Amino acid sequence: MIRREEPRIGVYICHCGINISYKVDVEEVVDFASKLEHVVVARDYKFMCSNIGQELIINDIKEYGLNRVVVASCSPRMHEKTFRNACKKAGLNPYLFQMASIRELVSWVTEDEREATEKAKDYVEAAVRRVAKHQPLEPRIVDINPNVLVIGGGIAGMQAALEIAEGGKTVYLVEREPSIGGHMAKFDKTFPTLDCAACILTPKMVSVGQHENIKLFTYSEVEEVSGYIGNFDVKIKKKPRYVLEDKCTGCSECIKGCPVTLPNEFEYGMMDRTAIYRSFPQAVPNVFVIDKEGFSPCRNACPAGLNAHGYVKLVSVGKYEEAFKLIMERVIFPASLGRACPAFCEEECTRCLAGGHVQIRALKRFVADWYYENVGVKLPVELPDVQKDKRVAVVGAGPAGLACAYYLAIQGYPVTVYEALEKPGGMLRYAIPEYRLPNQLVDKEIELIKQAGVEIVCNTPVGEGGKSIDELFGEGYKAVFLAIGAHRDRTMGIPGEDLRGIYTSIGFLRRVNRGEKVELGDKVFVVGGGNSAVDAARVALRLGSKEVTILYRRSRVEMPAFPEEVEAAEEEGVKLQILTNPVAFHGEDGKLSEVECVRMELGEPDESGRRRPIPIEGSNFKVPADSVILAIGQAPESSVFKQEGLEINRDGTLWVDPETLATNREGVFAGGDATKGPSTIVEAIGLGRRAAEYIRRYVEGEDLRAKPYEEHWLETVDKEEVLRRRRYTVSPPTSLVKRPSHERIKDFKEVEATLSEEAALAEAKRCLDCAGCCECRQCELLCEAQAIDHHMKEEIVEVKVGSIIVATGFKTFDPTPLIQYGYKRYPEVYTSIEFERINNAAGPTEGQIRMKDGRVPERVAIIHCVGSRDENTNRYCSRVCCMYSMKFAHLVREKTGAEVFEFYIDIRAPGKMYEEFYNRLQEEGTHFIRGKVAEVTDVAMSPEEEGRLIVVAEDTLAGKVRRIPVDMVILSVGLQAADGAEEVAHLVGISQDQDGWFIELHPKLAPVSTASDGVFIAGCCQGPKDIPDTVSQASGAAAEALSLIMRGQVEVEAATSYIDPEVCVGCQQCKRICMYSAIDYDPARGVCVVNEAICKGCGLCAATCPNKAVTTKHFNNVEIFSELEGILL
Amino acid sequence: MGGNGFIPKILYALCAWCGTGGSETAAALWLKYPENVRPFRVVCTGALDPAYVLRALIEGADGMVVSGCHPGDCHYNLGNFRARRRLAVMKEVLNTLGLDGDRLWLRWVAHGEGKRLVDTAFEFDAHIRGKGPNPLVKRWDT
């Protein structure tokens, strides 16, 4: 039975010391309140939140039978809980209480006392009106999960984790770096005691690493946090380390093999590290990590997926044989590719933005030539002992067919290649002229393929005039790969094409490559703009023709031939006549004598994107000619396969599934020019290798599409990011040695020379290591523990915790934008954190304070407040800089005897033994100059300033500008909120202040709690502080978390949503907008129902409901309207 | 009426997270703003019922300004986006009713942005002073 009582309200106005009463006439407000409707008693007190204040309320509730309470004081965020508890103690439902914020919303923000008093009255009235409408609510009790999540593994996170773990509870410690330790691990000594940071830190790190209650997630980030106090669901992303944590022994053998050099972030770029690394020798866990930022642009540019970065780096360290092996994993014919590949990789090379691409193709040529010369024609892989029984037939011994055969053979499959011509090699042998690719080299490369066990049967066509596909299956082959190439020359279909003296390019080149004699005469025209046109033209010159002209119907930019080939042809004397096309050939006695051409102009772009050439009417002209070579494209000889049931595309190529290369016929695959039309060697090889993989899956009965072809593939890294990584020198590529053009047209010897070893080494060192790890896999060979897994994937681990401690620390201020200090302009200007490393025995100088030229500094300046206490950067004081600057001064004097000048604004030394340390420094003779530094310059104005850095500052005590010449400058940079602090704030639902630091619940009384229940903060993420304060906060946060766990249960807000089933029409709009899926539709009753356990009380549903069936408890419309009326009247 | 002597009644709806946080930051820095700008708390800007705006204007408020978390920062994920859409419609509704949609503003204020909250209060106060009193007061039937 609910008895509706009349409201009996008690109103209590707080003075908050004088915080409220200095603006608000409290007595007047009390008088006003006492006259309001339903108000039974109104009082004021100096501190309502004190025990006495609370007692006042409790007694009144009992004495006057109050059933509603209003306290007008600070913000509800501050003391709502306090007063609710007081009500509860007196037996009143805590939700029958309302707070009026007359400090935050009135006294602190209102200028005029009269106005403030009136405003306070309005807020009190609003609260009285509101509380009269309040309904009692039952607080919800939830269980606390005893596990704790600690984010950040610096000294704060470690301390908190250890405290909780020691208390017997489980901690998940998440650190984004590969090792815990944070900034403290970088320090040498700590102020003011000058004890060694590592000596006090490393034992703690080890304890964290070994504690059975601490589950350590390094190189990991918190990805998602959901839930509420006591019941958080956390997703932790474990970034791939590429090293197995449980296997790595930390022996560091792997780094000996790594050819990559990257700036060492732990040493602030003052040292290099390899791609496989650990941050520092005492790292916990003592496990290496591979820095793999993606794939290098060169690698992803290659149609065959060749790891150019990998072999370039192997060349850079002289591992040529290893480089050859790495190349052969993705392509065959390395020497041929090293000569005739269009090198898509080079176009994408990041070096293009820094002087010109690395000569990747030439390096491949060097590697292949070196291998054949020094190792011999020897298979670089070991063949499996047992041959498989599934035989595969390959048709066509060109690059595609042989690639497919090779990659199947090295896996143990018996492969037979059928070749129609007399020798294998396809276009490599018959189309690419000797001066670009000697056939003797092709022979060597094919020898390797034969060594892999591939049987090559020449003079045996399949298809036209030879075996049929059915016959091949009949002979027991389980699969057939058609790589018949594109050998049929297209013709123009114009009059006179059958005259003597007219050749087709493939036919012509084939005859020349075979060594047949071809008489062209003096005046030769080549028709076409592709590579075979350019090849034919250059061959014609070498055969002794005096005048060779390429006729091309479009303009030069549209020519499909490689630009460098066109250039080389022009150098040799080939003429280029663009926008010209033959329309007829005229002859005498069946022999060509004249070519009739027409001029062309360019019209609209066609389907290839190039502008369509249109003949200009009446522009026909005739020129005398001895020979014409038609190089207008090729197509596969595919018609015969149509009868075998294969689908043929309109352009004559064979139809295949682009992913699996399977044709429409079961067991028949095709690739290379046969499916793509004339393309490049590297594309053909790529398709051949792809076919090998899918044929393997097919013959093994696997699902072809179960996994992608490239199982291990990463995004291309951002080139700009690579260039930002460190300072680089712009350098031009090593120029390739070519024979002079007048000499080279005399014979068919190679035009370009192979790089010398010296040049190759130097060129390979230009590589910028875009991807980080180059995946040369040398580390794998060295790792006896077999701990390396280059294909590791990111992993998401889900854990449940009851509370969260955020200890994400800080980052140091980057002084580069403050150009007056000369950081990054003068080598002897360091930031304080860099100087910590220089000071550290494990740092780049092994703890010796030396200038970059090795000299010992004689005079050192330390500039305080760089990025602190400055309107232009950060207004706040970073708290630790004065102290660490004095620590530096002491260490510099101790280690070098140099004179030290400290430029300060004020010395801040508040702390135990801090002032004493300051005094000690003064006594030691450190010069303290009070004044802000105007600039650091190297412009000398006197002989003693020569060759030094001059610090110009106003000495405000002496009242004059001083110029202090020094050898070294240390900038005492301030502390800033860490990178990613914003993301962390979003994740756990806490706020940042204007400077990015996390906001505590109360600056004095709740310094480690936050506005989000169950989330605590510790250390520098809350604001700059020194190590002792950080550790104290961490322990405090741990105590808060433990206290929560010990309680076992906690009350959570009862203010959830409620849907009145009598009013609800079941439109489900509320269900759709609820972010927490807390609303279900009950089809039986046709209404929506709130699941209170999940509801967070945001009120979106209530505002959305068109019927006003949804109310948010404690924030319902009646309550809000009453409050609004009070504020407004 | 006009500019002279006219003190508008302005309600400032703040979400319980960033908006209220902003008012507390302003308070902690003792930043002053016009006393006639009166903050009140809703759970989330997305929970701001259009009825509040209508009721306030009918009860004699001259304008209402709403502040909550910046886009992407909402404590309830997307409540502020909901608010943005709802208030855009609300402005049209107010125009239709002859209540002047420009008497309703929405501006994001983060917890740390006390200054922004105060600036908004000043700006909106000046804006409403420029507009003059709520047109409803001229009607004989209210």
Interface residues (C-beta under 8 A of the other chain):
Chain A: S75 P76 R77 R103 E104 L105 V106 W108 V109 T110 E111 D112 E115 A116 E118 K119 D122 Y123 A126 H986 G989 S991 Q992 D993 Q994 D995 I999 P1003 A1011 A1055 I1073 M1075 K1096 G1097 C1098 G1099 L1100 A1102 A1103 T1104 T1112 F1115 N1117 I1120 F1121 E1123 L1124 E1125 I1127 L1128 L1129
Chain B: K9 L11 W17 C18 T20 G21 S23 E24 T25 A26 A27 A28 W30 L31 K32 Y33 E35 R38 P39 F40 R41 V42 V43 C44 G46 A47 L48 D49 P50 A51 Y52 R55 A56 E59 G60 A61 G72 D73 H75 Y76 N77 L78 G79 R82 R86 A110 H111 G112 E113 G114 K115 V118
